[in-house]
Amino acid sequence: MKIAGFEEQIRSLGAVSGDVLYMRASLSKIGLPRPEIETVFLQAVRNVLGSSGTIIVPAFVKQYPRWKRNIPVSDKDTPSNAGALAQLILSLPGAIRSEHPTHSFAGYGPRAREILEGHIGDRACFEPMRSIAEMNALMLLVGCVEESPGFSTVHLAQFDLGLSQQHYLKYVSHVRVRDKSGGESFFHPIESPGCSKQFGRFYEVYSEQTAGLIGKASSMSVRAKSALNIEKSVLERNPRFTICDNGKCLSCSLRGYNKSSIPKYFLSRIQRIFE
C-alpha cells in the first residue's frame, strides 16, 4: 500500500488536519518492511495531521526491583521500552520528551510542549493524558487493540479516583535519577498504573469509537474527552471493573480496593511451591 492508502485509512479513523493524535502501536502488525514504517506509515500520519498537528506517544523506561542498586541512570536519553514508535518519534527533528523518570511521553508538533511540559516525577504517571482529554485529542490504537488493550486515559481515571495510588506494586520498583547538581538518588512513582489486560472492557461502553484497519493492523480510535468521562463514571461505580481474570496476576491481586485477592494470591503461590 502506498502513502495515499494509509492516509485514507487514518482519516477514516477520525484524524483530521490540525489534530492532536495520541497513538499506541504494534508497528509489526501494519505489514510494512521496517524502513517503510517511517517513510510510509509515519509520513502518512504526518501528512494527515499537517504542520499544525501534534503526535504524542508513550516513551516509558524500564524499572528495576528495589533490591537492585547497581542500575543505569534514567534520563532523557534512556531508550524507551514502550516499543519502536517512541524511538521513531524521538528521532524526528524538534521532538521533545517529558521529564517523568519512569513514565515519560514523547511528542512532535506545535502543541507537544504544551502537553508535556511539567510532567515530572511528582505528577501522575499519565498526567499528559489530562491535556490530551482537555484538547479532545484523537486516541488511536494500531495493531494492539486486543494484544495490549485499552486507551491510556483509563490510567488517568484510576489516578484521579485514588485507585492507582492503592496499587501496592508501587513499593516494589524504582529507577536511578541524577539531579541538576550531578547527585544521584533512587526514584519510584507516586502510583503504579499496573495491569491493563481488561481495559478492553471499555470498548463496549464508549459511545463514539471507530474501528478499522491501518495497513493490515486492526485499529481503533476514540476522542479522549468523552472516553475519560466514561471511564471515570464506570470506575467510580465499580473500581474493580479493570481487574483481570488471571488469579496469578500480581498487579491486580495487590490492590487496596481488591484486598480479598491478596491472601488468595499468596496462598496459590505457596501451594505451587509444594506441588
C-alpha positions as CSV (number, residue, x, y, z in Angstrom):
1,M,0.0,0.0,0.0
2,K,1.2,3.5,-0.8
3,I,1.2,6.6,1.4
4,A,-2.2,7.8,0.0
5,G,-3.8,4.5,1.0
6,F,-2.6,4.9,4.6
7,E,-3.7,8.5,4.6
8,E,-7.2,7.4,3.7
9,Q,-7.3,4.7,6.4
10,I,-6.0,7.2,9.1
11,R,-8.7,9.7,8.1
12,S,-11.4,7.0,8.2
13,L,-10.5,6.5,11.9
14,G,-11.2,10.1,12.6
15,A,-8.0,12.0,12.3
16,V,-8.1,15.5,10.7
17,S,-5.7,18.2,9.8
18,G,-4.5,20.1,13.0
19,D,-5.5,17.2,15.3
20,V,-3.6,16.2,18.4
21,L,-3.1,12.5,18.0
22,Y,-2.2,10.2,20.9
23,M,-1.1,6.8,19.5
24,R,0.0,3.4,20.7
25,A,1.0,0.9,18.1
26,S,2.4,-2.5,17.4
27,L,4.2,-1.5,14.2
28,S,5.0,-5.0,13.1
29,K,1.3,-5.7,12.6
30,I,1.0,-3.0,9.9
31,G,2.6,-5.2,7.3
32,L,5.3,-2.9,6.1
33,P,9.0,-3.6,5.9
34,R,10.8,-1.9,8.8
35,P,12.3,1.0,6.7
36,E,8.8,1.9,5.4
37,I,7.3,2.3,8.8
38,E,8.9,5.8,8.9
39,T,8.8,6.6,5.2
40,V,5.3,5.4,4.5
41,F,3.2,4.9,7.7
42,L,4.6,7.7,9.9
43,Q,4.8,10.1,6.9
44,A,1.1,9.3,6.2
45,V,0.2,10.3,9.8
46,R,2.2,13.5,9.4
47,N,0.5,14.3,6.1
48,V,-3.0,13.8,7.6
49,L,-2.2,16.0,10.7
50,G,-0.4,18.6,8.7
51,S,2.0,21.2,10.1
52,S,-0.4,22.3,12.8
53,G,-1.0,18.7,14.1
54,T,0.8,17.1,17.0
55,I,1.7,13.5,17.8
56,I,2.0,12.2,21.4
57,V,3.2,8.7,22.3
58,P,4.3,6.8,25.4
59,A,8.0,6.6,25.9
60,F,8.3,4.8,29.2
61,V,11.5,3.3,30.5
62,K,12.5,0.0,32.3
63,Q,12.0,-0.1,36.1
64,Y,14.1,-2.3,38.3
65,P,13.3,-4.2,41.6
66,R,14.2,-2.0,44.6
67,W,16.7,-4.5,45.8
68,K,18.8,-3.8,42.7
69,R,21.0,-0.8,43.3
70,N,23.6,-1.0,40.5
71,I,21.2,0.2,37.7
72,P,21.6,2.8,35.0
73,V,20.5,6.4,35.3
74,S,17.1,7.2,33.8
75,D,17.2,10.4,31.9
76,K,16.0,12.0,28.6
77,D,18.4,9.8,26.6
78,T,17.3,6.5,28.1
79,P,15.9,4.2,25.4
80,S,12.2,3.6,25.8
81,N,10.9,0.1,26.4
82,A,7.4,1.2,25.1
83,G,8.1,0.0,21.6
84,A,9.7,1.2,18.3
85,L,7.1,4.0,17.9
86,A,8.6,6.0,20.7
87,Q,12.1,5.9,19.2
88,L,10.7,6.9,15.8
89,I,9.0,10.0,17.2
90,L,12.0,10.9,19.3
91,S,14.2,10.7,16.2
92,L,12.2,13.4,14.5
93,P,13.8,16.9,14.5
94,G,12.2,19.0,17.2
95,A,10.7,16.1,19.1
96,I,10.6,16.5,22.9
97,R,10.2,14.2,25.8
98,S,8.7,14.8,29.2
99,E,10.9,14.6,32.3
100,H,9.0,12.0,34.3
101,P,11.7,9.4,35.3
102,T,9.6,6.3,34.7
103,H,6.6,7.2,32.5
104,S,7.9,9.8,30.1
105,F,6.0,10.7,26.9
106,A,7.3,11.8,23.6
107,G,5.8,14.5,21.4
108,Y,6.2,16.1,18.0
109,G,4.4,19.1,16.7
110,P,3.4,22.6,17.8
111,R,1.4,21.6,20.9
112,A,3.8,18.9,22.2
113,R,5.5,21.2,24.7
114,E,2.1,22.5,26.0
115,I,1.1,18.9,26.7
116,L,4.3,17.5,28.1
117,E,5.8,20.5,29.9
118,G,5.8,20.0,33.7
119,H,5.3,16.2,33.5
120,I,7.9,15.4,36.2
121,G,8.3,12.8,39.0
122,D,5.8,14.2,41.5
123,R,3.0,14.2,38.9
124,A,0.7,11.4,37.9
125,C,2.4,8.9,35.6
126,F,-0.2,9.6,32.9
127,E,-0.7,13.3,33.6
128,P,-0.2,14.3,29.9
129,M,-3.5,12.5,29.2
130,R,-5.3,15.3,31.1
131,S,-4.2,17.8,28.5
132,I,-5.0,15.3,25.7
133,A,-8.5,15.0,27.1
134,E,-9.0,18.7,27.5
135,M,-7.9,19.1,23.9
136,N,-10.3,16.3,22.9
137,A,-7.4,14.7,21.1
138,L,-7.9,11.5,19.0
139,M,-6.6,8.4,20.7
140,L,-5.6,5.7,18.2
141,L,-4.6,2.1,18.8
142,V,-2.8,0.4,15.8
143,G,-2.3,-3.3,15.9
144,C,-2.7,-3.6,19.7
145,V,-6.5,-3.4,20.1
146,E,-6.6,-6.9,21.7
147,E,-2.9,-7.6,22.4
148,S,-2.4,-4.5,24.6
149,P,-6.0,-3.3,25.0
150,G,-7.4,0.0,26.1
151,F,-6.7,3.7,26.0
152,S,-4.3,5.4,28.3
153,T,-7.0,7.7,29.7
154,V,-8.1,4.8,31.9
155,H,-4.8,5.1,33.9
156,L,-5.5,8.8,34.5
157,A,-9.1,8.0,35.5
158,Q,-7.7,5.5,38.1
159,F,-5.3,8.1,39.4
160,D,-8.0,10.8,39.7
161,L,-10.2,8.4,41.7
162,G,-7.4,7.5,44.0
163,L,-7.1,3.9,42.7
164,S,-3.7,3.6,41.2
165,Q,-2.2,5.0,44.4
166,Q,-3.5,1.9,46.1
167,H,-1.6,-0.4,43.7
168,Y,1.0,-1.9,46.1
169,L,3.5,-2.7,43.3
170,K,4.5,1.0,43.6
171,Y,6.6,-0.1,46.5
172,V,8.5,-2.8,44.5
173,S,10.3,-1.0,41.7
174,H,12.5,2.1,41.1
175,V,14.9,3.8,38.8
176,R,18.1,5.8,39.4
177,V,18.0,9.5,38.6
178,R,20.5,12.3,38.6
179,D,19.7,15.9,39.7
180,K,21.0,19.1,38.2
181,S,24.0,19.2,40.5
182,G,25.0,15.7,39.5
183,G,23.9,13.9,42.6
184,E,22.2,10.6,42.2
185,S,19.2,9.0,44.0
186,F,16.5,6.4,43.5
187,F,13.0,7.3,42.4
188,H,9.7,5.5,42.5
189,P,6.4,7.0,41.2
190,I,3.6,8.0,43.5
191,E,1.4,5.3,41.9
192,S,1.6,2.1,40.0
193,P,-0.6,2.2,36.9
194,G,-0.5,-1.6,36.7
195,C,-2.2,-4.3,34.6
196,S,-4.3,-3.2,31.6
197,K,-5.3,-6.6,30.3
198,Q,-9.0,-5.8,30.9
199,F,-9.1,-2.3,29.7
200,G,-10.7,-3.6,26.5
201,R,-13.9,-4.0,28.5
202,F,-14.4,-0.3,27.9
203,Y,-14.7,-0.8,24.2
204,E,-18.4,-1.8,24.8
205,V,-19.0,1.2,26.9
206,Y,-17.6,4.0,24.7
207,S,-20.2,5.9,22.7
208,E,-18.3,7.0,19.6
209,Q,-15.4,4.6,19.0
210,T,-14.3,3.8,15.4
211,A,-12.7,0.5,14.3
212,G,-10.8,-0.1,11.1
213,L,-7.6,-1.2,9.5
214,I,-4.3,0.6,9.1
215,G,-2.3,-1.5,6.7
216,K,-3.0,-5.0,7.9
217,A,-3.3,-3.9,11.6
218,S,-6.7,-3.9,13.4
219,S,-7.1,-0.4,14.8
220,M,-9.5,1.6,16.9
221,S,-9.9,5.3,17.8
222,V,-11.9,7.4,20.2
223,R,-11.9,11.0,21.3
224,A,-10.2,11.5,24.6
225,K,-12.6,13.8,26.4
226,S,-15.7,11.6,26.2
227,A,-13.6,8.5,26.8
228,L,-12.1,9.8,30.1
229,N,-15.6,10.9,31.3
230,I,-17.0,7.5,30.7
231,E,-14.0,5.7,32.3
232,K,-14.3,7.8,35.4
233,S,-18.0,7.2,35.6
234,V,-17.6,3.4,35.3
235,L,-14.7,3.1,37.7
236,E,-16.4,5.4,40.3
237,R,-19.2,2.9,40.4
238,N,-17.0,-0.2,40.2
239,P,-13.3,0.2,40.9
240,R,-12.7,-3.5,40.2
241,F,-14.0,-3.1,36.6
242,T,-10.5,-3.5,35.2
243,I,-9.3,-6.3,37.4
244,C,-8.1,-9.1,35.1
245,D,-9.3,-12.7,35.5
246,N,-5.8,-14.2,36.0
247,G,-5.6,-15.1,39.6
248,K,-1.8,-15.2,39.2
249,C,-1.6,-11.5,38.2
250,L,0.5,-9.8,40.9
251,S,-0.6,-6.3,39.8
252,C,-4.3,-7.0,40.0
253,S,-4.0,-9.0,43.2
254,L,-2.0,-6.4,45.2
255,R,-4.5,-3.6,45.2
256,G,-6.1,-1.8,48.2
257,Y,-9.5,-2.0,46.6
258,N,-9.1,-5.7,45.9
259,K,-7.9,-6.9,49.3
260,S,-9.8,-10.2,49.2
261,S,-7.4,-11.3,46.4
262,I,-4.3,-10.7,48.4
263,P,-4.4,-13.8,50.6
264,K,-5.7,-15.9,47.7
265,Y,-2.7,-14.8,45.6
266,F,-0.1,-15.7,48.3
267,L,-1.9,-19.0,49.1
268,S,-1.7,-20.0,45.5
269,R,2.0,-19.2,45.4
270,I,2.6,-21.3,48.5
271,Q,0.6,-24.2,47.0
272,R,2.7,-24.1,43.8
273,I,5.9,-24.4,45.9
274,F,4.7,-27.8,47.3
275,E,3.2,-29.2,44.1
